[in-house]
Amino acid sequence: MVVNFPNSSELLSHIVAEKLFQNLVAQLQKDFGLANVFIDIPSEISPKDLKTLIHEKVYYLILEKFTDYLNLLYVIDVSEKAIKEINVIDVVEISEQVTFEILKREWQKVWFRNKYRS
């Protein structure tokens, strides 16, 4: 599996096309819960709204609860290398890139589970 999408929107479009969007939402809820970060994701959320919701939560965590932010990245298992490669200065852009990394990692989990379930 190659996760080679240029941005969150194209990744989410692909996930919807694969009919695994609800699985992604469930995985996000699970991992945010494991990290003790409250996020209320409505069951009928659109991909665009999901991206916005995750982005806003990441932005808030970076500014207000950095320890929770780091714990979330650890629980989701976002690559430290990917985070270090983010070369922007603005917190809004950083949180946007981190959101993309979170969505990519969660997509990998969902894809593998779907592909190799028995």
C-alpha positions in Angstrom: 0.0 0.0 0.0 1.4 3.4 -1.0 -0.1 6.4 0.7 0.9 9.1 -1.8 -1.6 11.8 -1.7 -0.7 15.5 -2.1 -3.2 16.7 0.5 -6.0 15.8 2.9 -8.8 16.5 0.5 -7.5 14.0 -2.1 -6.8 11.4 0.6 -10.4 11.7 2.0 -11.8 11.5 -1.6 -10.0 8.3 -2.0 -11.2 6.9 1.3 -14.8 7.8 0.4 -14.4 6.1 -3.0 -13.1 2.9 -1.2 -16.2 3.0 1.0 -14.1 3.1 4.2 -14.9 6.6 5.4 -17.0 5.4 8.4 -14.2 3.0 9.4 -11.8 6.0 9.4 -14.2 8.0 11.6 -14.4 5.1 14.0 -10.6 4.7 14.1 -10.2 8.4 14.8 -12.7 8.3 17.6 -11.0 5.3 19.1 -7.5 6.8 19.0 -8.5 10.2 20.2 -10.3 8.4 23.1 -7.2 6.3 23.9 -5.2 9.6 24.0 -7.8 11.1 26.4 -8.5 13.9 23.9 -12.2 14.5 23.6 -13.6 15.0 20.1 -17.2 14.8 19.1 -17.4 13.4 15.6 -21.0 13.3 14.4 -21.9 10.0 12.7 -23.0 11.7 9.5 -20.1 14.1 9.1 -18.8 15.0 5.6 -15.1 14.5 4.7 -14.6 18.2 4.5 -16.1 18.8 7.9 -14.1 15.9 9.3 -10.9 17.5 8.1 -11.9 20.9 9.5 -12.8 19.3 12.9 -9.5 17.4 13.2 -7.6 20.6 12.1 -9.3 22.7 14.7 -8.6 20.2 17.4 -4.9 19.8 16.5 -4.6 23.6 16.4 -6.1 23.9 19.8 -3.9 21.2 21.2 -0.7 22.7 19.9 -1.6 26.1 21.4 -3.3 25.1 24.7 -2.4 21.5 25.6 0.9 20.6 24.0 1.4 17.5 26.2 -2.0 16.1 25.0 -0.9 16.9 21.4 2.3 14.9 21.8 0.4 12.1 23.5 -2.1 12.0 20.6 0.7 11.8 18.0 2.2 8.9 20.1 -1.1 7.0 20.3 -1.9 7.4 16.6 1.7 6.5 15.8 2.4 9.5 13.6 6.0 9.3 12.2 8.3 11.6 14.1 10.3 12.1 10.9 7.1 13.3 9.1 6.5 15.9 11.9 10.1 17.1 11.8 9.9 17.6 8.0 7.1 20.2 8.3 8.8 23.4 7.3 6.3 26.1 8.0 6.3 28.7 10.7 2.6 29.5 11.1 0.7 27.4 13.6 -2.3 27.2 11.3 -0.2 25.6 8.6 1.6 23.4 11.0 -1.7 22.1 12.3 -2.9 21.6 8.8 0.1 19.4 7.9 -0.2 17.5 11.2 -3.8 16.8 10.4 -2.8 15.4 7.0 -0.2 13.2 8.8 -2.8 12.0 11.3 -5.3 11.2 8.5 -2.7 9.3 6.5 -1.7 7.2 9.5 -5.3 6.4 10.4 -6.0 5.6 6.8 -3.1 3.1 6.9 -4.6 1.4 9.9 -8.1 1.2 8.3 -6.7 0.0 5.0 -4.6 -2.8 6.6 -7.4 -3.9 8.8 -9.8 -4.0 5.8 -7.3 -5.8 3.5 -6.1 -8.4 5.9 -9.1 -9.2 8.1 -10.2 -12.8 8.1 
